[in-house]
Amino acid sequence: MNDDGSEPGQVVPGLVIDLNADLGEEVTDDAALLEVVTSANVACGYHAGNDEVMRAVCEAAAVRGVRVGAQVSYLDRAGFGRRPVEVAPEVLSQQVADQVGTLEAIAAEAGTSVTYLKPHGALYNRVVDDVEQARAVLIGSGVLPVLGLPGGRILELAGIAGRRTFREGFPDRAYLPTADDGVARLVPRSEPGALVEDPDEIARNALRLAPDVASVCVHGDSPGAVASARAVRAALEGAGFALRPFT
């Protein structure tokens, strides 16, 4: 097994890289991003999106060969899933199962399938450290491969359970200094400089991150998301990386 939890012969960090983006959030040009990315994190209705939007993204992804992932979140549409929420583990497991099940049914109707799990927003950051919340997400998501922050508890627990895990980097976000546990966490969005908006800088960050991760993410709701995704793809391909889905 590779150090990211994948088996030999799978897509691993190196000259092959995946480019993912958050889609189905009704705030960006999904069609344009689907022409650039190789994996789509589809909002499952709890922080954004609805059945109709999910269906449109899945249908377009199926045509383009883009992999579909379930972007699960806390039930927080008003806060776009980015506010801390206290949810009992058993409730969170049920909510994750509901989100994954909804997207799986829609994806199947659209001629594709859900191939991985990625938490969103506050939940994404929470499961980097919170074992109970991480375990609840895993229980609710069956056996799906998990995409997450390197060193996070959710990837650790998923690996222990025998699930495939993949590490992710964020070229459009600033990172905190690496902590004593070896994890480089994201700068909270409430702090200055948390977001990187210049496409050229985002592209440079992607090149720096790419050797150590299986996928890099461009946030779909960020200003200039499409231009940033195009810049990242061009930079990666120019550096010799082949862009392919990690699942």
DRENVEX-333005 format. One record per residue (C-alpha): x, y, z. Coordinates in steps of 0.02 Angstrom, whole numbers. Example, Ala and Ser with C-alpha at 12.3 -4.5 7.8 and 13.67 -1.06 7.14 Angstrom:
<pts>
px,py,pz
615,-225,390
684,-53,357
</pts>
This chain:
<pts>
px,py,pz
0,0,0
61,174,-42
79,305,94
-81,390,37
-178,229,64
-186,181,-119
-133,15,-190
17,-4,-307
-32,35,-485
-163,166,-438
-146,349,-479
-20,415,-353
72,580,-329
206,609,-460
187,638,-645
2,598,-636
-114,719,-547
-300,749,-527
-383,920,-531
-545,936,-434
-669,1075,-404
-827,1102,-302
-979,1097,-417
-1167,1101,-403
-1162,1246,-280
-1258,1363,-396
-1125,1498,-383
-1007,1459,-525
-999,1405,-707
-1011,1217,-686
-1007,1182,-873
-846,1279,-896
-761,1197,-748
-811,1025,-809
-710,1059,-967
-554,1081,-859
-562,968,-706
-546,780,-694
-649,758,-535
-805,850,-475
-852,868,-292
-1040,881,-307
-1137,971,-171
-1268,853,-102
-1400,977,-47
-1350,1008,133
-1245,1164,104
-1295,1200,-76
-1374,1122,-229
-1530,1017,-257
-1583,864,-354
-1600,958,-518
-1428,1037,-503
-1348,872,-451
-1426,787,-601
-1361,919,-722
-1185,908,-655
-1185,717,-656
-1250,709,-834
-1118,831,-895
-982,742,-797
-1033,575,-873
-1017,645,-1049
-844,717,-1014
-774,571,-915
-758,675,-757
-769,575,-596
-907,618,-473
-875,634,-286
-999,664,-145
-962,830,-61
-1049,804,106
-1072,940,234
-1159,994,391
-1341,1042,366
-1309,1228,348
-1372,1308,189
-1378,1480,268
-1193,1472,310
-1143,1377,152
-1079,1237,264
-936,1343,328
-998,1379,504
-953,1265,650
-1100,1153,691
-1120,1035,837
-1202,874,780
-1212,710,874
-1107,576,787
-1256,462,756
-1352,606,677
-1204,656,570
-1187,477,508
-1369,478,454
-1349,647,369
-1196,589,273
-1284,429,221
-1432,533,160
-1319,645,57
-1218,503,-18
-1374,401,-55
-1459,546,-141
-1310,582,-253
-1282,397,-291
-1460,377,-352
-1451,533,-460
-1280,486,-529
-1342,313,-578
-1488,390,-673
-1364,506,-760
-1255,362,-819
-1113,380,-696
-1072,337,-515
-1006,414,-355
-823,362,-341
-762,454,-186
-808,556,-34
-749,730,12
-816,830,160
-851,1015,134
-811,1172,229
-823,1165,417
-844,976,413
-687,957,307
-584,1052,434
-668,968,583
-626,791,530
-442,835,515
-436,830,706
-600,764,777
-601,574,786
-786,557,829
-843,668,686
-722,584,566
-785,413,616
-965,469,594
-929,529,417
-847,364,375
-991,262,447
-1115,361,344
-1019,346,181
-1000,159,165
-840,106,79
-809,255,-35
-629,311,-56
-592,469,43
-510,630,-16
-441,742,120
-304,846,199
-138,753,220
-117,691,398
-299,715,444
-386,594,562
-518,548,434
-385,483,314
-299,392,456
-460,306,512
-511,266,334
-343,186,301
-357,81,459
-527,23,398
-452,-31,232
-527,108,129
-431,195,-9
-372,368,40
-304,511,-63
-215,669,-10
-269,839,-72
-188,1010,-91
-267,1182,-105
-174,1302,-219
-305,1437,-193
-292,1435,-3
-157,1489,119
-86,1364,243
-40,1382,425
137,1329,475
151,1142,494
99,1092,670
190,975,790
84,830,725
151,861,549
-13,927,479
-16,1089,380
-193,1156,408
-281,1291,308
-286,1471,366
-465,1505,426
-566,1601,298
-600,1735,428
-416,1784,430
-331,1901,306
-241,1815,163
-337,1652,181
-388,1654,-2
-269,1661,-150
-356,1744,-297
-221,1777,-427
-228,1636,-558
-40,1642,-588
-3,1624,-402
-130,1485,-388
-45,1395,-533
125,1412,-449
54,1343,-288
-18,1195,-382
153,1152,-452
226,1159,-277
91,1049,-202
74,922,-343
221,807,-302
149,770,-130
-36,746,-164
-152,646,-275
-264,793,-317
-267,983,-311
-427,1080,-283
-491,1244,-353
-640,1307,-254
-786,1331,-371
-859,1477,-273
-698,1577,-276
-686,1731,-388
-615,1683,-556
-630,1496,-522
-634,1449,-706
-483,1555,-750
-389,1485,-600
-431,1306,-647
-372,1336,-825
-210,1414,-762
-180,1267,-646
-212,1139,-782
-98,1229,-905
42,1243,-776
30,1060,-727
28,998,-905
170,1116,-949
272,1039,-808
244,864,-876
99,806,-769
-37,701,-848
-207,749,-780
-314,599,-738
-446,559,-606
-374,483,-447
-516,356,-439
</pts>
